[in-house]
Amino acid sequence: MPPPARSDKSGSSPKVNLNEKKRVAHARKALLEAEERHKRLKEKVQSRAPEHNGPKGPDPARYGDWEVRGIASDF
């Protein structure tokens, strides 16, 4: 297997752009922070008590319909 190609005649490996390293580090940090927020939100949702006597099915505030005993009201 041949050795990897060199970028110049001095025999040193190509230089990595410092801005690219910073960008990758910031992206990695942002992904870790987002994962931590997602874990905290999931724990918070799971710790809530279930709703009693609430509407069945999709959230009516999101879809705009309420249905109680077969009668639908749209508001």
C-alpha distance (Angstrom), angle and dihedral (degrees) to the residues before:
residue distance angle dihedral
M1 . . .
P2 3.82 . .
P3 3.81 119.8 .
P4 3.81 117.9 -102.8
A5 3.78 116.0 -84.2
R6 3.79 117.8 -97.0
S7 3.79 121.2 -131.4
D8 3.79 96.3 -138.9
K9 3.80 140.0 13.4
S10 3.83 95.0 -100.0
G11 3.79 91.5 79.1
S12 3.81 95.6 -120.6
S13 3.79 122.0 128.9
P14 3.82 118.7 -106.5
K15 3.80 115.6 -81.9
V16 3.78 117.3 -112.4
N17 3.76 115.0 -130.7
L18 3.81 109.3 -106.7
N19 3.82 91.3 -142.7
E20 3.80 89.7 55.3
K21 3.82 90.7 53.2
K22 3.81 90.4 51.0
R23 3.78 91.6 47.3
V24 3.81 91.7 51.4
A25 3.82 91.4 47.5
H26 3.82 91.9 50.3
A27 3.80 91.5 47.4
R28 3.80 91.6 50.3
K29 3.83 90.5 49.2
A30 3.82 91.6 48.9
L31 3.81 91.8 50.9
L32 3.81 91.7 50.5
E33 3.81 91.3 48.7
A34 3.81 91.3 48.9
E35 3.80 90.8 50.2
E36 3.82 90.6 51.1
R37 3.84 91.5 49.7
H38 3.79 89.7 49.6
K39 3.83 91.4 52.0
R40 3.82 92.1 49.4
L41 3.82 92.0 48.4
K42 3.80 91.6 48.7
E43 3.83 90.9 51.1
K44 3.81 90.5 47.9
V45 3.81 92.8 51.0
Q46 3.81 92.6 47.2
S47 3.81 92.2 50.3
R48 3.84 93.5 57.9
A49 3.78 120.4 101.3
P50 3.81 114.3 -111.5
E51 3.80 118.1 -100.7
H52 3.82 116.4 -105.7
N53 3.82 123.6 -149.6
G54 3.80 91.2 2.9
P55 3.78 125.3 143.0
K56 3.80 116.6 -74.0
G57 3.78 119.9 -126.7
P58 3.79 128.0 12.0
D59 3.79 120.9 8.4
P60 3.83 106.2 -85.3
A61 3.79 92.8 -151.4
R62 3.79 88.1 59.7
Y63 3.79 98.9 42.3
G64 3.84 97.9 32.5
D65 3.82 100.6 -126.4
W66 3.79 130.7 106.9
E67 3.78 119.9 -165.6
V68 3.79 121.8 -169.1
R69 3.83 120.8 171.4
G70 3.79 91.8 -18.3
I71 3.80 96.1 -49.9
A72 3.79 114.8 114.6
S73 3.78 121.6 -157.7
D74 3.75 122.8 -168.5
F75 3.78 118.8 -156.0
